């Protein structure tokens, strides 16, 4: 069950800072990325999924930025090439961001592929990671669309596939369908999607998960058909300092279906870290 905390989140006005930055990873080439920041305090970095955008965190950040510094990192995943176009490559680009563009260890909030990236960083670069929030994260057990991705998908097919991410189909945004249809209609971007998906699926983290020492909050939709509830249970069993929050009537993207609850969950987790002196 999901419940609201007894203390409501205070919503404050805060200036948004947006900037373009350049990252370098395994490909040894410049990769342009977009960073948006709201709020003050210690950083909480939001990492989107394969077809994600910073915009997908918008409602959550509007509710949570009074409590901590929200940092949304948007890497153009479907434009990546060579060694950058892999789970290893995206993890390296994100590690470059954390190392060069932040002034403190961060809580990483990752959805789907973004959660997988966060896990990799917590395993390989624990000094950079203060805590983890995993929402429908890949890395253990996920269903992939790779076998179904067509080089020229129809809009109807795309709408159906994106709809599968949601329990409440009314939360699906037509703008996301239009964008995905346009992007995957380009052969180069479709190939990048396939390559990234296959790379993530091959990178089964298994027993490596047990190396994670960062406190971890696992947020999962009970109706998630992409990363089923079994994956959440396995993360919880293997990460020693972890807990699960279940959202009823929720699919693969809790920040889109239940942004108010998601903001509450992340804020409560960050408050708990502070109370523990972490």
N, C-alpha and C positions, 0 to 999 in steps of 0.2 A: 504494500500500500504506500501511496505517497501522501504526505501531510505537509501542511504549511508550518513553518516555524512560528513560535509564539511571538517573536520579535519581527515586525514587518520591516522590509527593506526600506531605507530612506532614499528617496529619489532626489538627487541634487542636480543643479545645472552645472555643466562642466564643458569647457572648451574642447573641441575635437582638434587633434593635430594629425594631419595626413602628410605623408612624405614618400617619395620614391627612394629606394636604396639599391645598392648593388651588392650581390652576394657572390661568393666563390665557393665551389665545392669540388667534387671529384673530377668534373669536366675541365677544370682550370680555365673556365671562361666566365665572363661577367653575366650574371643573371639578374635582371631587373625585378624587384619585388616591391609590393606596396605595404606600408605599415600605417595603421591608424591607432591612435592612442587617446583614451579618455580617462580622467580621474587621476588621482595622486596616490603615492604610497608604493609598496612593494609590487613588482610586476606579476601579472597573471596573463600568460600568453595563450591566445586562442588559435588553434591549428585546424584548418578546414579539411574536408575530405577531398576525394579525387575530383569531383565535379563541383567543389565548393567555392565560396567567395567569402570575403570579410562580411559582406552584407548578411550572410546567414546567421551571424552572431549579433546582429544589430539590436533586436529586441532584448536579448539577454544583457548586452552591454549597457543599454539605456537604463536598465533596472539595477545593475550591479556596480556601475562605475563610481558611485558614492562611497563604496566600501574598499576599493583598491584600484590600482592602476591597471586598466584593461588595455592590452596590447594585441591588436589583431594583425597577424602576418599572412599576407596573401602572396603565395608563390605561384607563378603561372605554370601549373603542372603540365598542361597539355601543349605547352610550347617548349618543354625541355627536350634536349637532344643528348645523344651519346651517353656517357657515364652518369650524367645528371639525371637521366630519365630512368630511375630505378628507386626502390625504397632506400638503398644505400645512398644514392645521390641526393635524394630529398632530405634524408637525415643529416647528411653533411652540410647542405645549404642551411638547414635550420640551426645546426650547431654553430655555423659561422655567424648567424644572426645573434644567437644568445651570447656568444663570446665577444663580439665586437660592438654590438649595439645596445646592450643592456648593462646596467650598473649594479645588478644584484642577481642572485639566484632567483629562478622563476618557478611559479606554479604553471604547469603545462596542461591546458584543457584541449583535448583532441577528440574529434568525431571521426569515426570510421578510419580511413587511411591516415588522418591526422593523429588519431590515437596510437596507431602503429608507430608513427614517427616519434611520438612522445615516449613510447615504451623503449624504443631503440636508444634514445638519448638518456633515459633514466638508467639503462643497463650500461651503456658505454661511457657516459659523461656525467656520473652522479653529482659531481661538484657543481654542475650548472642547474640542477633540478631540485627545487625545494619541495615539490609535491606534484601529484598527478591527478587529473580528473579524466576518466575514460568514459566516453559516451558512444556505445555501439562500436567499440574499437575492433579493428582487424588485428591479426597477429597470431591467433590460435585457430579459430573456426569461423569462416565466413563463406557466404555464397557469392560467387563472382558472376558478373554479366559478360565476361570475356567471350565465352562461347557463343553468346547471342549478339554481341556488338556487330553491327553490319557496317560496311564502309559507307553505305548510303541509307541510313535508317529513315523510315517515314516518321512524320511528326506523331502519328497515332501510336506507333510502337514506342517512341520516346516518352510520350505521355503515360502510357501504361507502365513502363519500367520505372519512371520516377514516382508514379503513384504507389508502386509497391513499397516504397520507403516509408510510407505514412499509414498509420491506422485510420486517421481522419483525413480522407482524401481532399476535403475542403481546404486543408492547410497547404496543399500543394499550390505553388505559384505558377501561373501561366508564363510569367517572364522567365522562370527557370527552364520550363519546357522549351520555350523559343530559343533560349541561349544554347541549351544542350543540343537541340536539333541543328542549329547553325554550326556549332563547333564540331560535332561528330560527323557532320556532312563534309567536313574537310578531311581528306585522307590522312594528312600529316597528324592532325589532332587525334583522329580515331586510332591511329597506330600508337600514339603516345599513351592513350588510355589503356589499350591492350597491353602494352609493354609494362606500364606501371602496375596494372592489376596482376599480371603474371608474376612480376617481381615480388610483390607483396605476398602473394599466395605461396610462392616458393620459400619465402623467409618466415617459416613457421618457428615461432620463438620458443615453444616447448619449455624445456627445463631452464632456459636462460631467464625466464620470468622470475625464477626464484632468487636471482641476483639483485632484484630491485629492493632497495632499502628506503626509498622515498615513500612517505605516507600517500596512500592512494584511495581516491573515492571512485567507485564504479557506479555509473548512472546508466540504467538500462530500461528500455521499453519492453514490457512483457509481450508485446505483439511484434517485436522485431523479427522479420523473416530473413534479413541479410546476415546479421550476427545473432544467432539464436541465444536464448537465455542460458543454455549450457555453457556458452563461452564466458558469460559473466561469472557463473559459478566457478569455472576453472581459474579465471583470473583471481578471484577471491581466495581460492584454495592455495594458489601458488605465490601470491604477493603477501608477505607476512603481515605488513601493517596496512590492511585494506578493509574497506566496508562497502556494502552495496546499498543503493537506493533504487527501488523499483518504481517505475511509472506505469500505472494502468492505462489502458487505451492509448498506447504510444508505440510507435514503430522505431525506425532506425535513426531518427533525427530529433531527439528530445528538445533541443534548443529551438526548433521550429514549431513543434506541436505543443510544447509546454514551456515557453520561455520564462514565464514568471516562476514556475517551480524550479526550473533549471538555475535561474539566477539565485534563488533562495538556497539551493543545494550547494552551489559553488561558494556563495558568500559564507554560509555556515561552516564549510570546510576550511576556508581561509581563516576565519575567526578561530577555529579550533587549532590550526597550526600556530597562530600567534599565542594562544593560551598555553600551548605546549612549549613555547620558546623556540619554535622552529622558523 
